[in-house]
């Protein structure tokens, strides 16, 4: 009896174990309803406005932030900002600017020197978003001048071969100058290959003697042009010229490879007309504190097979005064 109960109990335990396995494996034949997954409802985010594209501060030309110009001069100012659709310009101080919403304006400085103005520009994109401002401070200074004949004399006669005096002559003329009665006539005769004249300070010598040329080449007889003219900035050398007939070919220069200011600067060969015309050689970046080769002209037989006669007037150094 006891043994039978034991067998029955073991059978019940086995049955219960099998049922548990079947339920676990889903094989009991009973349909079970799957539990639906519940997705949590998240709070909705507030609607954000679209991001407005930004602009960088405009780049300008001239680059600044500060420049100095001649009194009474008009200069262009340009702005550039990627993505800009229009520009707004403002002026503080003296002078005037052109009316525009474009990328370029003109600034006109007042006639009086010593004035300061500030030009500011903003860029706007197609949504009307403004860039940071860019400003340019403009100083206007009075233009000063020093005439060449106050600094030096035409003493350095030159020729390819032979005596320069035989192929070059000069003299004043009695009328027909650009201004007043102080223009000079120069005559170049072929035969020396080339010829010309240097203006140099009187301390170098009254004529082109070997001793004078030695001083010139050693650089010991120069003049400080900025000091003489009280210049803060040297801008240019200007002069007026005309030919006797028209068609004369002449090179005009200041300095040379072996004459201060070195290496010199040339206007190149100019074909003159029979009417007066003004010419200009830029002096920007040149050191004129010990200038010797103040001005020169050179003509050649090849360019002037019949020689050349021409006139010069109002040769002067110009710059911004302190």
C-alpha positions as CSV (number, residue, x, y, z in Angstrom):
1,X,0.0,0.0,0.0
2,X,2.7,2.4,0.8
3,X,4.6,1.6,-2.4
4,X,1.5,2.2,-4.6
5,X,0.9,5.7,-3.1
6,X,4.5,6.5,-3.8
7,X,4.1,5.6,-7.5
8,X,0.9,7.6,-7.8
9,X,2.5,10.6,-6.2
10,X,5.4,10.4,-8.6
11,X,3.0,10.2,-11.6
12,X,1.2,13.3,-10.5
13,X,4.4,15.2,-10.1
14,X,5.5,14.1,-13.6
15,X,2.1,15.2,-15.1
16,X,2.3,18.6,-13.5
17,X,5.9,19.1,-14.8
18,X,4.8,18.2,-18.4
19,X,1.9,20.6,-18.2
20,X,4.2,23.4,-17.1
21,X,6.6,22.6,-20.0
22,X,3.7,22.7,-22.5
23,X,2.4,26.0,-21.1
24,X,5.9,27.5,-21.3
25,X,6.3,26.3,-24.9
26,X,2.8,27.5,-25.9
27,X,1.7,23.9,-26.9
28,X,-1.2,23.4,-24.6
29,X,-3.7,24.0,-27.4
30,X,-5.2,26.9,-25.4
31,X,-5.5,30.1,-27.2
32,X,-3.8,33.0,-25.5
33,X,-4.4,36.6,-26.3
34,X,-1.1,38.5,-26.8
35,X,-0.7,41.5,-24.6
36,X,-0.6,44.7,-26.8
37,X,2.5,46.9,-26.5
38,X,1.7,50.3,-25.1
39,X,3.6,53.2,-26.7
40,X,4.1,56.0,-24.2
41,X,2.7,59.3,-25.4
42,X,5.5,61.9,-25.3
43,X,4.7,65.6,-24.8
44,X,4.8,67.5,-28.1
45,X,7.6,70.0,-28.6
46,X,6.7,73.6,-29.4
47,X,7.1,74.6,-33.1
48,X,10.4,76.3,-33.7
49,X,10.7,79.1,-36.3
50,X,13.1,78.4,-39.2
51,X,16.7,79.4,-38.6
52,X,17.6,82.6,-40.4
53,X,20.9,82.4,-42.2
54,X,23.4,84.8,-40.8
55,X,25.9,87.1,-42.6
56,X,29.5,87.9,-41.8
57,X,30.7,91.5,-41.6
58,X,31.3,92.8,-45.2
59,X,34.9,93.0,-46.5
60,X,35.6,96.4,-48.0
61,X,38.0,97.8,-50.5
62,X,40.1,99.9,-49.7
63,X,40.6,97.5,-46.7
64,X,41.1,100.1,-44.0
65,X,40.4,100.3,-41.1
66,X,41.9,103.7,-41.8
67,X,43.1,105.4,-44.9
68,X,44.3,108.9,-45.9
69,X,43.3,110.6,-49.1
70,X,43.7,114.0,-50.7
71,X,41.3,116.8,-49.7
72,X,38.7,117.2,-52.4
73,X,39.3,113.8,-53.9
74,X,36.5,111.3,-54.7
75,X,37.2,107.6,-54.2
76,X,35.2,104.4,-54.7
77,X,34.5,102.1,-51.8
78,X,33.3,98.5,-52.4
79,X,31.7,96.0,-50.0
80,X,31.4,92.2,-50.3
81,X,29.5,89.7,-48.1
82,X,28.5,86.2,-49.2
83,X,24.7,85.9,-49.4
84,X,24.1,89.6,-49.3
85,X,21.1,91.0,-51.3
86,X,21.6,94.7,-50.5
87,X,23.8,97.0,-48.5
88,X,23.2,100.0,-46.3
89,X,25.8,102.8,-46.1
90,X,26.1,105.5,-43.5
91,X,28.4,108.5,-43.2
92,X,29.6,110.2,-40.0
93,X,31.7,113.4,-40.4
94,X,32.6,115.6,-43.3
95,X,32.3,114.9,-47.0
96,X,29.5,113.0,-48.9
97,X,28.6,109.6,-50.2
98,X,26.6,108.6,-53.2
99,X,23.0,107.4,-52.7
100,X,22.9,103.6,-53.2
101,X,22.0,100.3,-51.7
102,X,24.4,98.5,-54.0
103,X,27.8,97.1,-53.2
104,X,29.8,100.2,-54.2
105,X,29.6,103.9,-53.4
106,X,31.7,107.0,-54.0
107,X,33.0,109.1,-51.1
108,X,33.9,112.7,-51.8
109,X,36.3,114.3,-49.4
110,X,35.8,118.0,-48.4
111,X,38.1,120.6,-50.0
112,X,39.6,121.5,-46.7
113,X,42.3,119.2,-45.3
114,X,42.5,117.8,-41.8
115,X,38.9,116.4,-41.9
116,X,37.9,112.9,-40.6
117,X,34.9,110.8,-41.8
118,X,33.7,107.3,-40.9
119,X,31.9,105.3,-43.6
120,X,29.9,102.3,-42.2
121,X,28.3,99.5,-44.3
122,X,25.8,96.7,-43.3
123,X,24.8,93.8,-45.5
124,X,21.3,92.3,-45.6
125,X,20.2,88.9,-46.9
126,X,16.9,88.1,-48.6
127,X,15.2,87.7,-45.2
128,X,16.3,91.1,-44.1
129,X,18.8,89.8,-41.6
130,X,21.7,92.3,-41.1
131,X,25.3,91.5,-40.8
132,X,27.7,93.1,-38.2
133,X,28.9,96.5,-39.4
134,X,32.2,97.3,-41.1
135,X,33.6,100.8,-40.9
136,X,36.3,102.7,-42.7
137,X,37.9,105.8,-41.2
138,X,39.0,108.4,-43.8
139,X,41.4,111.2,-43.1
140,X,41.6,113.9,-45.7
141,X,44.7,115.9,-46.0
142,X,45.7,119.0,-48.0
143,X,47.8,118.4,-51.1
144,X,51.1,120.2,-51.2
145,X,53.6,120.5,-54.0
146,X,57.3,121.4,-54.5
147,X,58.5,122.5,-57.9
148,X,61.5,120.6,-59.4
149,X,63.4,123.8,-60.0
150,X,63.3,124.4,-56.2
151,X,65.1,121.1,-55.6
152,X,67.5,120.7,-58.5
153,X,68.9,121.8,-61.9
154,X,69.2,120.0,-65.3
155,X,73.0,119.4,-65.0
156,X,73.6,115.8,-65.8
157,X,73.9,115.6,-69.6
158,X,74.3,112.1,-71.0
159,X,75.0,110.5,-74.4
160,X,75.7,107.0,-75.7
161,X,78.8,108.1,-77.5
162,X,80.6,111.4,-78.0
163,X,80.0,114.8,-76.3
164,X,76.5,115.2,-74.9
165,X,76.7,118.9,-75.6
166,X,76.9,118.2,-79.3
167,X,73.5,116.4,-79.4
168,X,71.5,118.1,-76.7
169,X,70.6,121.7,-76.3
170,X,68.1,123.5,-74.1
171,X,66.7,127.0,-73.6
172,X,63.7,128.9,-72.5
173,X,61.0,129.9,-74.9
174,X,59.3,133.2,-75.1
175,X,55.7,132.1,-75.3
176,X,53.3,129.2,-75.6
177,X,54.1,127.6,-72.2
178,X,51.5,125.7,-70.3
179,X,51.6,128.3,-67.5
180,X,53.5,131.5,-67.1
181,X,56.7,131.9,-69.2
182,X,59.1,129.4,-67.6
183,X,58.8,126.3,-69.8
184,X,62.0,124.9,-71.3
185,X,62.7,123.7,-74.9
186,X,64.9,120.7,-75.4
187,X,66.5,119.7,-78.7
188,X,67.9,116.2,-79.3
189,X,70.0,115.6,-82.4
190,X,70.7,112.1,-83.6
191,X,74.3,110.8,-83.8
192,X,75.1,109.7,-80.2
193,X,72.8,106.6,-80.2
194,X,70.9,108.1,-77.3
195,X,71.0,111.1,-75.0
196,X,69.3,112.7,-72.1
197,X,69.5,115.0,-69.0
198,X,69.3,114.4,-65.3
199,X,68.1,117.0,-62.8
200,X,70.0,116.8,-59.6
201,X,70.6,118.9,-56.5
202,X,73.0,121.8,-56.9
203,X,75.2,120.3,-54.2
204,X,76.1,117.6,-56.7
205,X,77.5,120.1,-59.1
206,X,76.5,122.8,-61.5
207,X,77.3,120.7,-64.5
208,X,78.0,117.0,-65.3
209,X,81.7,117.0,-64.6
210,X,83.5,113.7,-63.6
211,X,83.6,115.0,-60.0
212,X,79.9,115.7,-60.0
213,X,79.0,112.3,-61.5
214,X,81.2,110.6,-58.8
215,X,79.2,112.4,-56.1
216,X,75.9,111.3,-57.8
217,X,76.9,107.7,-58.0
218,X,78.2,107.6,-54.4
219,X,74.9,109.1,-53.2
220,X,76.5,111.9,-51.1
221,X,74.7,115.0,-52.5
222,X,71.0,114.2,-52.1
223,X,68.0,116.3,-51.0
224,X,65.3,115.2,-48.6
225,X,62.2,115.9,-50.7
226,X,59.6,115.1,-47.9
227,X,61.3,117.6,-45.5
228,X,61.4,120.3,-48.1
229,X,57.7,120.0,-48.9
230,X,56.6,119.1,-45.4
231,X,55.1,116.0,-46.9
232,X,53.6,113.2,-44.8
233,X,53.0,111.0,-47.9
234,X,54.6,111.4,-51.3
235,X,52.1,110.7,-54.1
236,X,53.5,111.6,-57.5
237,X,55.7,113.6,-59.8
238,X,53.7,115.4,-62.4
239,X,54.8,117.5,-65.5
240,X,53.4,118.9,-68.7
241,X,55.0,118.1,-72.1
242,X,54.4,118.6,-75.8
243,X,56.3,118.0,-79.0
244,X,57.3,120.6,-81.6
245,X,55.7,118.6,-84.4
246,X,54.1,115.7,-82.5
247,X,55.4,112.1,-82.7
248,X,58.6,112.7,-80.7
249,X,59.3,109.6,-78.5
250,X,60.9,110.3,-75.1
251,X,61.3,108.3,-71.9
252,X,60.7,110.1,-68.6
253,X,62.0,108.7,-65.2
254,X,63.1,109.4,-61.7
255,X,66.2,107.7,-60.2
256,X,67.9,104.7,-61.8
257,X,69.6,101.4,-61.0
258,X,72.7,103.4,-60.0
259,X,71.3,106.8,-59.0
260,X,69.1,107.4,-55.9
261,X,66.3,106.7,-55.6
262,X,67.1,103.2,-56.6
263,X,66.1,101.2,-58.6
264,X,64.2,104.2,-60.0
265,X,60.8,104.4,-61.7
266,X,60.1,105.1,-65.4
267,X,57.0,106.3,-67.2
268,X,58.3,104.4,-70.2
269,X,58.5,105.7,-73.7
270,X,55.9,108.4,-74.4
271,X,54.9,109.6,-77.9
272,X,54.3,113.3,-77.5
273,X,51.6,115.3,-79.3
274,X,51.9,118.9,-80.4
275,X,49.5,120.0,-77.7
276,X,50.2,120.2,-73.9
277,X,49.4,117.1,-71.9
278,X,50.0,116.3,-68.3
279,X,51.9,113.1,-67.2
280,X,52.4,111.5,-63.9
281,X,55.0,109.1,-62.3
282,X,53.8,107.5,-59.0
283,X,56.1,108.0,-56.0
284,X,54.2,105.7,-53.7
285,X,56.6,103.4,-51.9
286,X,59.7,105.4,-53.0
287,X,62.3,106.6,-50.5
288,X,63.0,110.3,-51.4
289,X,64.8,111.2,-48.2
290,X,68.1,111.3,-50.1
291,X,67.0,111.9,-53.7
292,X,69.6,112.7,-56.4
293,X,68.2,111.7,-59.7
294,X,65.2,113.9,-59.3
295,X,64.0,113.7,-62.9
296,X,65.4,112.7,-66.3
297,X,64.4,112.4,-69.9
298,X,66.1,110.1,-72.5
299,X,65.6,109.9,-76.3
300,X,67.2,107.6,-78.8
301,X,68.2,107.7,-82.5
302,X,66.1,104.7,-83.2
303,X,62.9,106.3,-81.9
304,X,63.7,109.7,-83.3
305,X,65.5,109.2,-86.7
306,X,65.0,112.9,-87.5
307,X,65.8,114.1,-84.0
308,X,63.3,115.6,-81.5
309,X,62.3,119.0,-80.2
310,X,59.9,119.2,-77.2
311,X,58.9,121.3,-74.3
312,X,58.5,120.7,-70.5
313,X,56.7,122.8,-68.0
314,X,55.4,122.7,-64.4
315,X,57.5,119.7,-63.2
316,X,56.6,119.2,-59.5
317,X,56.5,116.8,-56.6
318,X,53.0,116.3,-55.0
319,X,52.0,114.7,-51.8
320,X,49.9,115.0,-48.6
321,X,51.2,117.5,-46.2
322,X,51.6,117.0,-42.5
